[in-house]
Amino acid sequence: MTTAATSTSKVATDLAGGSLRFYGVWLLGIIALIVLPMIFSSGGSLTSFSLIGIAIVFALSYNILLGQTGLLSFGHAVHYGLGGFAACHMMNAVVSHGWPIPLPFIPLFGGLGGLVFAVIIGWVMTKRAGTVFAMISLGIGELVASSSLILRSVFGGESGITTDRTALPKMFGWSFGPQLQVYYLIAFWLVLSAIAMYALTRTPLGRISNAVRDNPERVQFIGYDPHVVRYLAFCFAGFFAGVAGGLAAINFEIANAAYLGAIQSGLVLFSTFIGGTAYFFGPILGAILVTYLQLGLTNLTSVWQLYFGIIFIGIVMFSPGGIAGLLMMHRPLIRAGTLWTVIPSYLVAIVPTVALACGVILTIETVARFSGGDPINLFGIAFKPTSPATWMVAAVLVIGGAFVARLTWRRIADAWDKAATIARDRGYLA
């Protein structure tokens, strides 16, 4: 066999293997969505899975702006909220007029609600990127959120717009009253939206959006208008955010001013950035983590937003690529077979890092509960906020944990440099 034939065969094998892995990941994800309710069938689990599905669609839509096009928005919840209100109004209209539109089609109208607003305001907003776009998005977000309390005929005031999803025509005998049926509806739209948004990243528009993000001047020089590219990306992001809002309206059977507020915009920003904007699956990881933290921490502490801020600052300082970037850093080491040389350093660093985290948590909770709060339970040990011993333990954990953790992190850096050098010599790392 000639060298050219061997090379062609190797390329074909690599392409086939890549396609198999690609479709395998999507198939595993779909199977997981189907099987999860069979394993975790409690009402709380189904509710959590539904919220995670909505958050994933919302975060992926936001990454069209931030990750793909480089537009930092502080008002993305506007499209989410308007999609929710559009879905509620549509459901009420279907019931009152007797239209033959079943519930699974309602998220599409939510998407149209987010899209219409994006089309109207997007042309002006996307003329500039960077700080200008961020400030305009913040202003419009607050404007719409404030208007929701004034325009009662559209937004229902403080009480919002309520609806009844079971009153719509059934589809395949499903009334969508049980939470399990609602979960599968959300899962269906999650898969459909994720596939559509991933396909968008592979189109010429997705590629040129990346170019606009990195170097808009060069894009304009070769004949493309960065303003038009940003506008189209903004419209797509608004549509899928509206789909997420429509799913939320179906899940909660209500849309109110909270859908439009800065907190909702902040959560999607956290989810996307913590997960990682450089990879498609990054916002998925971030949405799962942030949703679980939100559900879990609200039951454990009154200062859960503070922990969100600390996590966000930590990601920005130590892992700007997010969780996905942190995971993908190890890919060349895995392919080169040198990851095992780094794992012992990771294991050594776990203990002081956990001690440092416990010290920070104990300090925060002690300050928050100092004026007569309940005792702090940490790993089954009760600490009184007013006890000097609690402050001493917190100080020892923070100072000692930080000192030892810093030493172990240096050891990780040294082990990483050695493993990366070997991977680079073997051609797996540039």
Buried (B, 14 or more C-beta within 10 A) or exposed (E): EEEEEEEEEEEEEEEEEEEEEEEEEEEEBBEEBEEBBEEEEEEEBBBBBBBBBBBBBBBBBBBBBBBBBBBBBBBBBBBBBBBBBBBBBBBBBBBEEEEEBBBBEBBBBBBBBBBBBBBEBBBEBBBBBEEEBBBBBBEBBBEBBEEBBEEEEEBBBEEBBBBEBBEBEEBEEBBBEEBBBBBBBBBBBBBEBBEBBBEBBEEEBBEBBBBBBEEBEEBBEEEBEBBBBBBBBBBBBBBBBBBBBBBBBBBBBBBBBBBBBBEBBBBBBBBBBBBBBEBBBBBBBBBBBBBBBBBEBEEEBEBBBBBBEBBBEEBEEEBEBBBBBBBBBBEBBEBBEBBEBBEEBBEBBEEBBBBBBBBBBBBBBBBBBEEEBEBBEBEEEEBBBEEEEBBEBBEEBBEBBBEBBEEBBEBBEEBBEEBBEBBEEEEBBE
